[in-house]
Amino acid sequence: MTASVATRPTSVDPRAPRFGAAITAVVLLVDVFLGVAGATVAAVVLLAAVTALFGWGAFAGIRRHPYGVLFRRFVRPRLAPPAELEDAAAPTFAQLVGFVVTVVGLVVALSGVPLAAPIAAGVAFVAAFLNAVFDFCLGCELYLLLVRAGLLGRRR
């Protein structure tokens, strides 16, 4: 999943997805609290925004994601270069997993289940928190399992 700094054009600084996960975790935690506090409309609107961002990362790629752009523009210049770069396929797949989880939460919430938005936000929060704090990307691990099982081909 890692490559030397000079080899892959489809690679990313592994700190960039963690940076995005930290922002996402904070936003999702706010969403959980909004939903639990009874601000259902606000929770659904915020979840829709997060869903759009997950979709952006999943379909445009994490290199084009707004958090990735923020990282490259404002954070990375202040850090030492990474020892290795990470293949962008796994974190991009992780964005797809987040997108699916939040889309399901949105659909169920819009069909009249008020706690669907904070539950979906809570599930996505756990994954984002694990990535941001412990550098453990659930979606990336799922991607690698699916590749090893032959259910997904590696993208180059």
C-alpha positions as CSV (number, residue, x, y, z in Angstrom):
1,M,0.0,0.0,0.0
2,T,3.0,2.3,0.2
3,A,5.5,3.3,-2.4
4,S,8.7,5.2,-2.5
5,V,8.3,9.0,-2.8
6,A,9.3,9.1,-6.5
7,T,7.5,6.1,-8.0
8,R,3.7,6.6,-8.2
9,P,1.8,9.5,-9.7
10,T,-1.4,8.1,-8.1
11,S,0.0,8.3,-4.6
12,V,-0.8,10.6,-1.8
13,D,0.9,11.8,1.4
14,P,-0.5,9.4,4.0
15,R,-1.0,12.3,6.4
16,A,-3.6,13.9,4.0
17,P,-6.3,11.3,4.5
18,R,-5.7,11.5,8.3
19,F,-6.1,15.3,8.1
20,G,-9.4,14.9,6.2
21,A,-10.6,12.2,8.6
22,A,-9.9,14.5,11.6
23,I,-12.1,17.3,10.0
24,T,-14.7,14.7,9.1
25,A,-14.8,13.2,12.6
26,V,-15.4,16.6,14.1
27,V,-18.3,17.4,11.7
28,L,-19.8,13.9,12.2
29,L,-19.7,14.3,15.9
30,V,-21.5,17.6,15.7
31,D,-24.1,15.8,13.5
32,V,-24.6,13.0,16.1
33,F,-25.2,15.6,18.8
34,L,-27.6,17.6,16.6
35,G,-29.6,14.4,15.8
36,V,-29.7,13.2,19.4
37,A,-30.6,16.7,20.7
38,G,-33.7,16.7,18.4
39,A,-32.4,19.0,15.7
40,T,-33.4,16.5,13.1
41,V,-33.5,18.9,10.1
42,A,-30.0,20.3,10.9
43,A,-28.6,16.8,11.4
44,V,-30.0,15.7,8.0
45,V,-28.7,18.8,6.2
46,L,-25.2,18.3,7.8
47,L,-25.3,14.6,6.9
48,A,-26.1,15.6,3.3
49,A,-23.1,17.9,3.2
50,V,-20.8,15.2,4.6
51,T,-22.3,12.7,2.1
52,A,-21.5,15.1,-0.8
53,L,-17.9,15.4,0.5
54,F,-17.6,11.6,0.7
55,G,-19.0,11.4,-2.9
56,W,-16.5,14.0,-4.0
57,G,-13.7,11.9,-2.6
58,A,-15.1,8.7,-3.9
59,F,-15.8,9.8,-7.5
60,A,-13.3,12.6,-8.1
61,G,-10.6,11.0,-6.0
62,I,-9.1,12.0,-2.8
63,R,-6.5,14.1,-4.5
64,R,-9.3,16.4,-5.7
65,H,-11.2,16.4,-2.4
66,P,-11.4,19.8,-0.7
67,Y,-9.7,18.5,2.5
68,G,-6.8,17.1,0.3
69,V,-6.5,20.5,-1.3
70,L,-6.4,22.2,2.1
71,F,-3.8,19.8,3.3
72,R,-1.5,20.3,0.2
73,R,-1.9,24.1,0.3
74,F,-1.7,24.9,3.9
75,V,-0.5,21.9,6.0
76,R,2.0,19.9,3.9
77,P,4.4,22.9,3.2
78,R,4.8,23.2,7.0
79,L,5.8,19.5,7.4
80,A,8.8,17.5,6.5
81,P,8.4,15.4,3.4
82,P,6.8,11.9,4.0
83,A,9.1,8.9,4.0
84,E,6.7,7.1,1.8
85,L,3.6,7.8,-0.2
86,E,0.4,5.8,-0.1
87,D,-1.5,4.4,-3.1
88,A,-4.6,6.6,-3.4
89,A,-6.9,3.6,-4.3
90,A,-7.5,2.4,-0.7
91,P,-8.4,5.8,0.8
92,T,-10.5,6.6,-2.3
93,F,-12.4,3.3,-1.7
94,A,-12.7,4.4,2.0
95,Q,-14.5,7.5,0.8
96,L,-16.9,5.3,-1.2
97,V,-17.6,3.3,2.0
98,G,-18.4,6.5,3.8
99,F,-20.5,7.7,1.0
100,V,-22.6,4.5,1.1
101,V,-23.0,4.6,4.8
102,T,-24.2,8.2,4.8
103,V,-26.4,7.8,1.7
104,V,-28.2,5.0,3.5
105,G,-28.6,7.1,6.6
106,L,-29.9,10.0,4.5
107,V,-32.4,7.9,2.6
108,V,-33.7,6.3,5.8
109,A,-33.9,9.7,7.6
110,L,-35.7,11.3,4.7
111,S,-38.2,8.4,4.8
112,G,-39.2,9.4,8.3
113,V,-36.8,7.7,10.8
114,P,-35.5,10.6,12.8
115,L,-32.5,8.8,14.4
116,A,-31.2,7.5,11.1
117,A,-29.1,10.6,10.5
118,P,-27.3,10.5,13.9
119,I,-26.8,6.7,13.7
120,A,-25.3,6.9,10.2
121,A,-23.2,9.8,11.4
122,G,-22.1,7.8,14.4
123,V,-21.0,4.9,12.3
124,A,-19.1,7.1,9.9
125,F,-17.6,9.0,13.0
126,V,-16.1,5.8,14.4
127,A,-14.3,5.1,11.1
128,A,-13.1,8.7,10.7
129,F,-12.0,8.8,14.4
130,L,-10.0,5.6,14.1
131,N,-8.3,6.9,11.0
132,A,-7.6,10.4,12.4
133,V,-6.4,9.3,15.8
134,F,-4.9,5.8,15.4
135,D,-4.1,5.8,11.6
136,F,-6.4,2.8,11.2
137,C,-8.5,3.2,8.1
138,L,-11.4,0.8,8.1
139,G,-12.3,1.5,4.5
140,C,-8.7,0.9,3.4
141,E,-8.6,-2.4,5.3
142,L,-11.9,-3.4,3.6
143,Y,-10.4,-2.5,0.2
144,L,-7.3,-4.6,0.9
145,L,-9.4,-7.6,2.0
146,L,-11.5,-7.3,-1.2
147,V,-8.4,-7.1,-3.4
148,R,-6.8,-10.1,-1.6
149,A,-10.1,-12.0,-2.1
150,G,-10.0,-11.2,-5.8
151,L,-13.3,-9.3,-5.6
152,L,-11.6,-6.0,-6.5
153,G,-8.8,-5.4,-9.0
154,R,-6.1,-3.0,-8.0
155,R,-6.4,0.3,-9.7
156,R,-3.3,1.8,-11.2
